[in-house]
Amino acid sequence: MSDTLFDLKGQTAIVTGTSRGLGQYFARALAKAGADLVLTSRHRDSLLPFEQEIRSLGRKAVSLELDVRDQQSIERMVEAAEAAFGHLEILVNNAGCNVRKPALDVAWDDWNLILETNLRGSFFVAQAVARRMIPRRYGRIINIGSVTSVAGYAGLGPYGASRGGIRQLTMSLADDWGKHGITVNCLAPGWFCTEQNKVLYENKEWVDYLCDRIPVKRPGEPHDLDAAVVFLAAESSRYVTGQTLLVDGGISTGATRAVVSTSKSETGQKAEPE
């Protein structure tokens, strides 16, 4: 297979939300594939050490301030990104947030924060970048979703609504912009330990319960996403658009641990899931 299918040399990638977490792993993977990077955060200074890391990989990098809840901030970031590199080929819409609460405790402002950041922000960043991609008739937009794009979990009502919305938005934008040479896909990680949810992973009982539900029997590790983001950013995915790529160890299959009783196993009856 030709290496050019996964070669991003000469291309510019914007990755939003790169001050920490999975956004940094997405950026590293794209840089190692040859892309130059635009890094964003609400606080530009927090990006400077990571910007130096990307440059140490031999890539160009610029750090820009971005608040995805502010349309003017979005426009300023995209204008500055285009001015810095002259062209924009790849967008990874990664900036997001969560407020984990039982549904009865979710406040009006909690809902607005999550939906405005994860869903509305992703749309308007994609719109601003697509306006620059359309004249060049080429683009790769990768919206970051979640296993909650396709499954519901207690305590994640607004977050799941935002990620489910990302999946639907991805399909709509793919239909809108396909004629301009732009593909739009959703990369949906499963259960990965991040700054947002690391407190959960401090509970061994919960981790054991989670691993029982994942067919590969472990949570995700950040590098598990490297190949997927490069694939969706590269020429290799030229005929893939409007899709949700789940990288979740199989938890979205709905599998649960099978319990076999002595009497059933002895009589040859099939064990059933819990």
C-alpha positions as CSV (number, residue, x, y, z in Angstrom):
1,M,0.0,0.0,0.0
2,S,1.3,3.4,-0.9
3,D,2.6,5.6,1.9
4,T,1.1,8.6,0.1
5,L,-2.3,7.5,1.3
6,F,-1.4,8.5,4.8
7,D,1.2,11.3,4.1
8,L,0.1,14.7,5.3
9,K,3.3,16.6,4.3
10,G,2.5,20.1,3.1
11,Q,-0.9,20.2,4.8
12,T,-2.1,22.4,7.6
13,A,-4.3,20.9,10.4
14,I,-6.2,22.9,13.0
15,V,-6.8,20.9,16.2
16,T,-9.0,22.7,18.7
17,G,-8.7,22.2,22.4
18,T,-5.0,21.2,22.5
19,S,-4.0,22.5,25.9
20,R,-4.3,19.0,27.3
21,G,-5.8,15.5,26.8
22,L,-6.7,13.8,23.6
23,G,-6.4,16.9,21.6
24,Q,-2.6,16.8,22.1
25,Y,-2.5,13.2,21.0
26,F,-4.5,14.0,17.8
27,A,-2.0,16.8,17.1
28,R,1.0,14.6,17.7
29,A,-0.3,11.9,15.4
30,L,-1.0,14.4,12.6
31,A,2.4,16.0,13.0
32,K,4.2,12.7,12.8
33,A,2.3,12.0,9.6
34,G,3.7,15.3,8.2
35,A,1.1,18.0,8.9
36,D,1.9,21.5,10.2
37,L,-0.3,22.4,13.2
38,V,-2.5,25.2,14.4
39,L,-3.1,24.7,18.1
40,T,-5.9,26.4,20.0
41,S,-7.0,27.0,23.6
42,R,-8.9,29.7,25.5
43,H,-5.5,30.6,27.0
44,R,-2.8,30.8,24.4
45,D,0.1,30.8,26.9
46,S,-0.9,27.3,28.0
47,L,-0.1,26.0,24.5
48,L,3.5,27.3,24.2
49,P,5.2,24.2,25.7
50,F,3.2,21.9,23.4
51,E,3.9,24.2,20.4
52,Q,7.6,23.6,21.1
53,E,7.1,19.9,21.3
54,I,5.4,19.9,17.8
55,R,8.3,21.9,16.4
56,S,10.7,19.4,17.8
57,L,9.1,16.9,15.5
58,G,10.2,19.0,12.6
59,R,6.8,20.6,11.9
60,K,5.7,24.2,11.9
61,A,3.2,25.2,14.6
62,V,1.4,28.2,15.8
63,S,-0.7,28.7,18.9
64,L,-3.9,30.7,18.7
65,E,-6.5,31.8,21.3
66,L,-10.0,30.3,20.7
67,D,-13.2,30.4,22.7
68,V,-15.7,28.3,20.7
69,R,-18.6,29.9,22.6
70,D,-17.7,33.3,20.9
71,Q,-18.2,33.6,17.2
72,Q,-15.9,36.5,16.8
73,S,-13.1,34.4,18.5
74,I,-13.8,31.7,16.0
75,E,-13.4,34.0,13.1
76,R,-10.3,35.6,14.5
77,M,-8.7,32.2,15.0
78,V,-9.5,30.9,11.5
79,E,-8.3,34.2,9.8
80,A,-5.0,34.0,11.8
81,A,-4.5,30.4,10.9
82,E,-5.0,31.0,7.2
83,A,-2.7,34.0,7.4
84,A,0.0,31.9,9.1
85,F,0.0,29.1,6.6
86,G,-1.9,30.3,3.5
87,H,-4.0,27.1,3.3
88,L,-6.1,24.9,5.6
89,E,-6.7,21.2,4.7
90,I,-7.6,19.6,8.0
91,L,-9.8,20.4,11.0
92,V,-10.1,18.3,14.1
93,N,-13.0,19.7,16.1
94,N,-11.9,18.5,19.5
95,A,-12.7,21.3,22.0
96,G,-15.3,20.2,24.4
97,C,-16.5,20.1,28.0
98,N,-18.7,18.1,30.4
99,V,-20.6,18.6,33.6
100,R,-21.4,15.2,35.1
101,K,-24.6,15.3,37.1
102,P,-27.8,13.2,37.6
103,A,-30.4,14.4,35.3
104,L,-32.5,15.9,38.1
105,D,-29.6,18.1,39.2
106,V,-28.6,19.5,35.8
107,A,-29.0,23.3,35.8
108,W,-30.0,25.5,32.9
109,D,-26.5,27.0,32.7
110,D,-25.0,23.5,32.7
111,W,-27.0,22.6,29.6
112,N,-26.0,25.8,27.9
113,L,-22.3,25.4,28.7
114,I,-22.1,21.9,27.3
115,L,-24.3,22.3,24.2
116,E,-22.8,25.7,23.3
117,T,-19.2,24.3,23.6
118,N,-19.5,20.8,22.2
119,L,-22.2,21.3,19.5
120,R,-22.7,24.9,18.5
121,G,-19.0,25.6,18.8
122,S,-18.1,22.6,16.6
123,F,-20.6,23.8,13.9
124,F,-19.3,27.4,13.7
125,V,-15.7,26.3,13.7
126,A,-16.4,23.9,10.9
127,Q,-18.4,26.6,9.0
128,A,-15.5,29.1,9.3
129,V,-12.9,26.6,8.1
130,A,-15.1,25.2,5.3
131,R,-15.4,28.7,3.8
132,R,-11.6,28.6,3.3
133,M,-11.6,25.0,2.1
134,I,-14.4,25.4,-0.5
135,P,-12.4,27.6,-3.0
136,R,-9.6,25.0,-2.9
137,R,-12.1,22.2,-3.4
138,Y,-10.4,20.0,-0.7
139,G,-10.8,19.5,3.0
140,R,-11.0,16.9,5.8
141,I,-13.2,17.8,8.8
142,I,-13.1,15.4,11.8
143,N,-15.7,16.1,14.5
144,I,-14.8,14.5,17.8
145,G,-17.8,12.6,19.1
146,S,-17.9,9.8,21.7
147,V,-19.4,6.5,22.4
148,T,-22.2,8.6,23.8
149,S,-23.0,9.6,20.2
150,V,-24.6,6.2,19.9
151,A,-25.3,5.1,23.5
152,G,-26.9,6.6,26.6
153,Y,-25.4,6.7,30.0
154,A,-26.8,7.9,33.3
155,G,-25.4,11.2,34.5
156,L,-24.5,12.3,30.9
157,G,-27.7,13.7,29.6
158,P,-26.5,17.0,28.2
159,Y,-23.2,15.6,27.2
160,G,-24.8,12.7,25.3
161,A,-27.2,15.1,23.7
162,S,-24.3,17.2,22.4
163,R,-22.3,14.1,21.2
164,G,-25.4,12.6,19.5
165,G,-25.9,16.0,17.9
166,I,-22.3,15.8,16.6
167,R,-23.1,12.6,14.8
168,Q,-26.2,14.0,13.2
169,L,-24.3,17.3,12.3
170,T,-21.5,15.3,10.7
171,M,-23.9,13.6,8.4
172,S,-25.6,16.9,7.4
173,L,-22.3,18.7,6.7
174,A,-21.0,15.7,4.7
175,D,-24.1,16.1,2.5
176,D,-23.7,19.8,2.3
177,W,-20.0,20.0,1.5
178,G,-19.2,16.8,-0.4
179,K,-19.7,18.5,-3.7
180,H,-16.8,20.8,-2.7
181,G,-14.3,18.0,-2.2
182,I,-14.7,18.1,1.6
183,T,-15.3,15.0,3.7
184,V,-16.8,15.3,7.2
185,N,-16.6,12.4,9.6
186,C,-17.0,11.8,13.3
187,L,-14.3,10.1,15.3
188,A,-15.9,8.7,18.4
189,P,-13.7,7.4,21.2
190,G,-15.0,5.1,23.9
191,W,-13.9,5.1,27.5
192,F,-10.5,6.9,27.7
193,C,-9.0,8.4,30.9
194,T,-8.8,12.1,30.4
195,E,-8.7,15.2,32.6
196,Q,-12.5,15.4,32.5
197,N,-13.2,11.9,33.8
198,K,-10.0,10.8,35.6
199,V,-11.7,10.7,39.0
200,L,-13.7,7.7,37.7
201,Y,-10.6,5.8,37.1
202,E,-9.5,6.1,40.7
203,N,-12.3,3.7,41.6
204,K,-11.0,0.2,41.0
205,E,-14.4,-1.4,41.3
206,W,-15.8,0.9,38.6
207,V,-12.8,0.2,36.3
208,D,-13.3,-3.5,36.8
209,Y,-17.0,-3.1,35.9
210,L,-16.1,-1.1,32.8
211,C,-13.6,-3.6,31.6
212,D,-16.1,-6.4,31.9
213,R,-18.3,-4.5,29.4
214,I,-15.5,-3.8,26.9
215,P,-14.8,-6.8,24.6
216,V,-11.1,-6.2,24.5
217,K,-11.1,-5.9,28.4
218,R,-9.4,-2.6,28.9
219,P,-10.1,1.1,28.6
220,G,-8.7,3.0,25.7
221,E,-5.2,4.3,25.6
222,P,-4.5,7.7,23.8
223,H,-2.4,6.1,21.1
224,D,-5.3,3.8,20.2
225,L,-6.7,6.9,18.3
226,D,-3.6,7.8,16.3
227,A,-4.3,5.7,13.2
228,A,-7.9,6.6,13.1
229,V,-7.3,10.4,13.1
230,V,-4.6,10.1,10.5
231,F,-6.8,7.9,8.3
232,L,-9.7,10.4,8.4
233,A,-7.3,13.3,7.7
234,A,-5.5,11.7,4.8
235,E,-6.1,10.8,1.2
236,S,-6.8,7.2,2.4
237,S,-10.3,8.3,3.5
238,R,-11.2,10.1,0.3
239,Y,-14.4,8.0,-0.2
240,V,-15.5,8.0,3.5
241,T,-17.8,10.8,4.6
242,G,-20.7,11.3,6.9
243,Q,-19.5,8.3,9.0
244,T,-19.0,7.8,12.7
245,L,-15.8,5.8,13.4
246,L,-16.1,4.3,16.9
247,V,-12.7,3.5,18.6
248,D,-14.1,2.0,21.7
249,G,-12.8,-1.5,22.2
250,G,-16.2,-2.8,21.2
251,I,-18.3,-1.4,24.1
252,S,-20.9,-0.1,21.6
253,T,-21.7,-3.7,20.8
254,G,-23.7,-3.7,24.0
255,A,-21.9,-6.8,25.2
256,T,-22.1,-7.7,28.9
257,R,-20.4,-10.3,30.9
258,A,-21.8,-13.8,30.5
259,V,-22.6,-15.7,33.7
260,V,-22.6,-19.5,33.6
261,S,-24.3,-21.4,36.4
262,T,-23.0,-24.9,37.2
263,S,-26.3,-26.6,36.4
264,K,-26.6,-24.9,33.0
265,S,-23.1,-25.6,32.0
266,E,-23.4,-29.2,32.9
267,T,-26.5,-29.6,30.8
268,G,-25.0,-27.8,27.9
269,Q,-27.4,-24.9,28.0
270,K,-26.1,-21.6,26.6
271,A,-25.1,-18.9,29.1
272,E,-27.0,-15.7,28.8
273,P,-25.7,-12.1,29.4
274,E,-26.5,-10.4,32.7
